[in-house]
């Protein structure tokens, strides 16, 4: 495995600071935020200097019951090729559920949700990972995620689950030590035991990030300084193997360059070297049975529906934690919609958040965030809101401008769109 060194998550908000930082060997960029034909100038300059850029996907949903979407895989491959990356990374998570396998409405979480550590889920995950490996031009590494909730009836620990996954597929692992800390606080899982059970020779690189604790729940915010317990887990991992790369993640509430550099220095000081040779990848992966895929689909759809659509909680889950996770999903949804459509909080002012959370409680997300923004605006307009005629007109203009005409091949949809417009314009 190529040695990466010390890196930082590249974000547009800190692009200038990252370029100016000494000792940055590589950066990681969110794949979905990059257009292969229009790479940010900052990333191009970093590449010209020899800094490695790794695309990090967040929407593939490899742990979902459905097979990986070919379009998403193609997009991830294009980004890896455009950036000249030595590998790409994704998450061991599901992000959507429902649909054909369950004959229910497709739902989007807008967030990474944990996969049950069962044989069924492992079979599905291994088959999905192998499909992704076959479609990508470079090696794939997958990341353990942070979770607020635990599945009932799990058959393996996190370390055992990751060991089986790597052993059966040869996939590399992206180990997030902050997520191990999160799961220690939220789910009582011992990070030392997880590291003991991990196939450390499969580690591609390591994530380090900050968070905060509230009411006994650790929130993996990526918006706070890296705490000592996370650095302690990093030290434990580094004492077992020399990770090829270590990366600081920060997504919001960015501090000044000097503070970021201090965190990077602390990470460098924590890491020790201990060479290890990666194991060989197996040639075959037993296929997941159709029954295993459907059982996984039904379980994930029931959980996601409880979280975003208000249906009863599946048996065995901690109801209090489900409520915390549900609120967190709603809050994230409101925050991301405000980012992709900043005109909405500008038009609605202080009422934006309460209005959106009210909408989210009755309208689960079924598409992407931009589709969600349009649906929210339409919901308000059909209800005669906002109360101010001026604000309502501005919102109507915004919605009409972005909804656009429907293609001729979708005339029923076009008729629905025109009918909705007529309703809105009469108000």
C-alpha positions in Angstrom: 0.0 0.0 0.0 1.3 3.4 -1.0 2.5 5.5 2.0 0.5 8.7 2.2 1.9 10.5 5.2 0.1 13.2 7.1 -2.9 14.9 5.5 -6.0 17.0 6.0 -9.5 17.0 4.6 -9.6 19.6 1.8 -12.6 21.8 2.0 -13.3 25.0 0.0 -13.5 27.1 3.2 -9.9 26.3 4.1 -8.4 25.7 0.7 -6.0 28.7 0.9 -4.9 27.7 4.4 -4.3 24.1 3.3 -2.2 25.2 0.3 0.0 27.3 2.7 0.5 24.6 5.4 3.9 23.1 5.7 4.2 19.3 5.7 1.0 18.4 4.1 1.6 15.2 2.1 -1.9 14.5 0.9 -5.5 15.7 1.1 -8.9 14.0 0.9 -11.8 15.7 -0.9 -15.5 14.8 -0.7 -16.1 13.0 -4.0 -19.7 14.3 -4.5 -18.5 17.9 -4.2 -16.1 17.6 -7.1 -16.8 17.9 -10.8 -14.2 16.0 -12.8 -14.3 18.5 -15.7 -14.0 21.5 -13.4 -11.6 20.6 -10.6 -11.0 23.4 -8.1 -7.9 25.4 -8.9 -6.7 24.8 -5.3 -6.7 21.0 -5.9 -4.9 21.4 -9.3 -2.2 23.5 -7.6 -1.8 20.9 -4.9 -1.5 18.1 -7.4 1.1 20.1 -9.4 3.2 20.2 -6.2 3.0 16.4 -5.8 0.3 16.4 -3.1 -1.9 13.3 -3.4 -5.6 13.8 -3.6 -8.0 11.0 -2.5 -11.8 11.2 -3.3 -13.9 10.2 -0.3 -17.5 9.2 -1.2 -20.4 9.6 1.1 -23.5 8.5 -1.0 -22.7 5.0 -2.4 -24.4 3.1 0.4 -22.3 -0.1 0.2 -24.0 -1.5 3.3 -27.5 -1.1 1.8 -29.6 -4.0 0.6 -29.6 -2.8 -3.0 -26.6 -3.5 -5.3 -24.4 -0.4 -5.8 -25.8 2.1 -8.3 -23.8 2.0 -11.5 -24.1 5.7 -12.1 -22.6 6.5 -8.7 -19.8 4.0 -9.2 -19.1 5.6 -12.6 -19.0 9.0 -11.0 -16.6 7.8 -8.3 -14.3 6.2 -10.9 -14.3 9.4 -13.0 -13.2 11.5 -10.0 -10.4 9.0 -9.1 -9.1 9.2 -12.7 -9.4 13.0 -12.9 -7.4 13.4 -9.7 -4.9 10.7 -10.4 -5.7 9.1 -7.1 -4.0 5.9 -5.8 -7.3 4.8 -4.2 -10.9 5.8 -3.4 -12.8 5.5 -0.1 -16.4 5.1 1.0 -18.3 4.0 4.1 -19.6 0.8 5.6 -23.1 2.2 5.9 -26.5 2.4 4.3 -28.0 5.7 3.3 -31.2 4.7 1.6 -33.8 2.0 2.0 -37.1 0.8 0.7 -38.0 0.4 -2.9 -38.4 -2.7 -5.0 -37.0 -5.2 -2.6 -39.5 -4.3 0.1 -42.4 -2.9 -2.1 -42.3 0.3 0.0 -41.5 3.9 -0.7 -37.8 4.6 -1.3 -36.4 6.7 1.5 -33.2 8.7 1.8 -31.4 9.2 5.2 -29.2 12.0 4.1 -26.7 10.5 6.6 -24.6 7.4 7.1 -26.5 4.8 9.1 -24.9 1.7 10.7 -25.2 -1.8 9.1 -26.3 -4.6 11.4 -23.4 -6.8 12.2 -25.1 -10.0 11.1 -24.2 -12.8 8.6 -26.9 -11.6 6.3 -25.7 -8.0 6.2 -22.1 -9.2 5.9 -22.9 -11.3 2.9 -24.7 -8.4 1.2 -21.9 -6.0 2.1 -19.2 -8.3 0.7 -21.0 -8.7 -2.6 -21.6 -5.0 -2.9 -17.9 -4.2 -2.1 -16.7 -6.7 -4.7 -19.0 -5.1 -7.3 -17.5 -1.7 -6.4 -14.0 -3.0 -6.6 -14.7 -4.4 -10.1 -16.1 -1.0 -11.3 -13.3 1.2 -9.9 -10.0 1.8 -11.6 -8.0 2.0 -8.3 -8.2 0.1 -5.0 -11.2 0.8 -2.6 -11.0 1.4 1.1 -14.0 1.4 3.3 -14.5 3.3 6.6 -16.1 2.3 9.9 -18.8 4.8 10.9 -19.9 6.5 14.1 -23.4 5.6 15.3 -25.9 6.8 17.9 -27.9 3.6 17.8 -27.2 -0.2 17.9 -29.0 -3.0 16.1 -30.5 -5.7 18.3 -29.4 -9.3 17.7 -26.0 -8.5 16.3 -23.8 -11.6 15.8 -20.3 -10.0 15.6 -18.3 -7.2 17.2 -17.1 -4.4 15.0 -13.6 -5.8 14.9 -14.9 -9.2 13.9 -17.2 -7.7 11.2 -14.3 -5.7 9.7 -11.9 -8.7 9.8 -14.4 -10.9 8.0 -15.1 -8.1 5.4 -11.4 -7.6 4.7 -10.6 -11.3 4.7 -13.4 -12.2 2.2 -13.0 -9.3 -0.2 -9.4 -8.0 0.2 -10.8 -4.5 0.6 -8.6 -2.0 2.4 -9.9 -0.4 5.6 -10.1 3.3 6.4 -10.1 3.3 10.2 -11.6 6.3 11.9 -10.4 6.4 15.5 -12.8 9.2 16.3 -15.6 6.9 15.3 -14.2 4.2 17.6 -14.4 6.7 20.4 -18.0 7.7 19.4 -19.1 4.1 19.5 -17.4 3.6 22.9 -19.4 6.4 24.4 -22.7 5.8 22.6 -22.7 2.0 22.4 -20.4 0.9 25.1 -17.9 -0.7 22.6 -14.3 -1.1 23.7 -11.9 0.5 21.2 -9.0 -1.6 22.5 -10.9 -4.8 21.7 -11.8 -3.5 18.3 -8.2 -2.7 17.5 -7.2 -6.2 18.8 -9.6 -7.8 16.4 -8.8 -5.7 13.3 -6.7 -6.9 10.5 -4.3 -4.0 10.9 -2.4 -5.1 7.8 -5.4 -4.1 5.7 -5.4 -0.4 6.9 -5.1 2.0 4.0 -5.1 5.1 6.3 -6.6 6.6 9.4 -9.1 9.4 10.1 -8.8 11.7 13.2 -11.6 14.1 14.1 -13.3 16.0 16.9 -16.7 16.0 18.4 -18.6 16.8 21.6 -20.6 15.1 24.3 -24.1 16.2 25.3 -26.4 14.4 27.7 -24.3 11.3 27.6 -24.3 11.1 23.8 -21.1 11.7 21.8 -21.7 13.7 18.6 -19.2 13.1 15.8 -19.4 16.7 14.6 -16.1 17.2 12.8 -16.4 20.8 14.0 -14.5 20.6 17.3 -10.9 20.0 18.4 -9.6 16.5 18.5 -10.0 15.3 22.1 -7.4 13.4 24.1 -9.3 10.1 24.1 -9.2 10.1 20.3 -5.5 10.7 20.3 -5.1 7.8 22.8 -6.9 5.4 20.4 -4.6 6.7 17.6 -1.6 6.0 19.8 -2.9 2.4 20.5 -3.4 1.8 16.8 0.0 3.2 15.8 1.6 1.0 18.4 0.2 -2.1 16.6 1.1 -1.0 13.0 2.5 1.9 11.0 -0.6 3.4 9.3 0.3 4.4 5.7 -1.5 7.7 6.2 -3.2 9.7 8.9 -5.7 12.5 8.1 -7.3 15.3 10.1 -11.0 15.8 9.3 -12.7 19.1 9.8 -16.0 20.0 8.1 -17.4 23.0 10.0 -16.5 25.7 12.5 -13.1 26.0 10.9 -10.4 27.5 13.2 -7.5 29.6 12.0 -4.6 27.9 10.2 -2.4 28.0 13.3 -4.9 25.9 15.3 -5.2 23.4 12.4 -1.4 23.1 12.3 -1.3 22.5 16.0 -3.8 19.6 15.7 -1.7 18.2 12.8 1.4 18.4 15.0 -0.3 16.6 17.8 -1.3 13.8 15.3 2.2 13.5 14.0 3.6 13.3 17.5 1.1 10.6 18.4 1.9 8.3 15.5 4.6 5.8 16.0 6.1 3.6 13.2 5.8 -0.2 13.1 6.1 -1.8 9.6 3.6 -4.4 8.5 3.0 -6.2 5.2 -0.5 -6.3 3.8 -2.1 -9.7 3.3 -3.2 -11.0 -0.1 -6.7 -10.6 -1.4 -8.8 -13.7 -1.9 -9.9 -14.6 -5.4 -13.6 -15.1 -4.8 -16.5 -13.9 -2.6 -19.4 -16.2 -2.0 -22.5 -14.5 -3.4 -25.2 -13.2 -1.0 -28.4 -15.1 -1.3 -31.5 -13.3 -2.5 -33.1 -14.1 0.9 -30.2 -12.5 2.8 -30.5 -9.4 0.6 -34.2 -9.2 1.2 -34.0 -9.7 4.9 -31.4 -7.0 5.1 -33.6 -4.7 3.0 -36.7 -5.2 5.2 -34.7 -4.5 8.4 -33.0 -1.4 7.0 -36.3 0.0 5.6 -38.0 -0.5 8.9 -35.3 1.4 10.8 -35.0 4.2 8.3 -38.8 4.6 8.2 -38.9 4.9 12.0 -36.2 7.5 11.9 -37.5 9.8 9.1 -41.2 8.9 8.5 -42.4 8.4 12.1 -43.4 4.8 11.8 -43.2 2.5 14.9 -39.7 1.6 16.1 -38.6 -1.9 15.1 -38.4 -4.3 18.0 -35.3 -4.3 20.1 -34.0 -0.8 19.4 -33.4 1.7 22.2 -36.3 4.2 21.7 -34.6 7.1 23.4 -31.6 6.7 21.1 -33.8 6.4 18.0 -35.4 9.8 19.0 -31.9 11.3 19.3 -30.9 10.0 16.0 -34.1 11.1 14.4 -33.6 14.7 15.7 -30.1 14.6 14.5 -31.1 13.6 11.0 -33.7 16.3 10.8 -31.2 18.9 12.0 -28.6 17.8 9.5 -31.2 17.8 6.7 -32.2 21.4 7.6 -28.5 22.5 7.7 -27.6 20.9 4.3 -30.7 22.3 2.6 -29.7 25.7 3.9 -26.3 25.3 2.3 -27.4 24.0 -1.1 -30.3 26.6 -1.3 -29.1 29.5 0.8 -31.9 31.7 -0.6 -34.4 29.7 1.5 -33.2 30.9 5.0 -32.6 34.3 3.5 -36.3 34.5 2.3 -37.8 32.9 5.5 -35.4 34.5 8.0 -35.6 33.2 11.6 -38.7 31.1 10.7 -36.6 28.9 8.3 -35.5 26.2 10.8 -38.9 25.7 12.5 -40.7 25.6 9.2 -38.2 23.1 7.7 -38.3 20.8 10.7 -42.1 20.8 10.6 -41.9 19.9 6.9 -39.4 17.2 7.5 -41.6 15.5 10.1 -44.3 14.9 7.5 -42.2 14.6 4.3 -39.3 12.1 4.5 -36.5 12.7 2.0 -36.8 10.5 -1.1 -34.3 12.2 -3.3 -31.2 14.4 -2.9 -31.0 17.6 -1.0 -31.6 19.9 -4.0 -34.8 18.0 -4.6 -35.6 18.4 -0.9 -35.2 22.1 -1.1 -37.7 22.3 -4.0 -40.2 20.1 -2.2 -39.9 22.3 0.9 -40.6 25.5 -1.1 -43.5 23.9 -2.8 -44.9 22.7 0.5 -44.8 26.2 1.9 -46.3 27.8 -1.1 -49.2 25.4 -1.4 -49.9 26.1 2.3 -50.0 29.9 1.6 -46.7 30.6 3.5 -44.8 32.6 4.3 -47.4 35.1 5.5 -45.7 38.1 4.0 -46.8 38.6 0.4 -43.4 39.9 -0.6 -41.6 36.9 0.9 -44.2 34.5 -0.7 -43.6 36.1 -4.1 -39.8 35.8 -3.7 -40.2 32.2 -2.7 -42.5 31.5 -5.7 -40.1 33.1 -8.1 -37.3 31.1 -6.6 -39.2 27.8 -6.9 -40.4 28.6 -10.5 -36.9 29.5 -11.6 -35.4 26.3 -10.3 -38.1 23.7 -11.0 -37.7 24.4 -14.8 -39.7 22.8 -17.6 -40.1 19.0 -17.7 -38.8 17.1 -20.7 -41.2 16.2 -23.4 -40.7 12.5 -22.6 -42.3 13.1 -19.2 -45.5 14.9 -20.2 -47.5 13.7 -17.3 -44.9 15.1 -15.0 -44.9 18.3 -17.0 -48.7 18.6 -16.7 -48.4 18.2 -12.9 -45.7 20.9 -12.8 -47.8 23.3 -14.8 -50.8 22.6 -12.7 -48.8 23.3 -9.5 -47.5 26.5 -11.0 -51.0 27.7 -11.7 -52.0 27.1 -8.1 -48.9 28.9 -6.8 -49.3 31.9 -9.1 -53.0 32.4 -8.1 -51.9 33.0 -4.5 
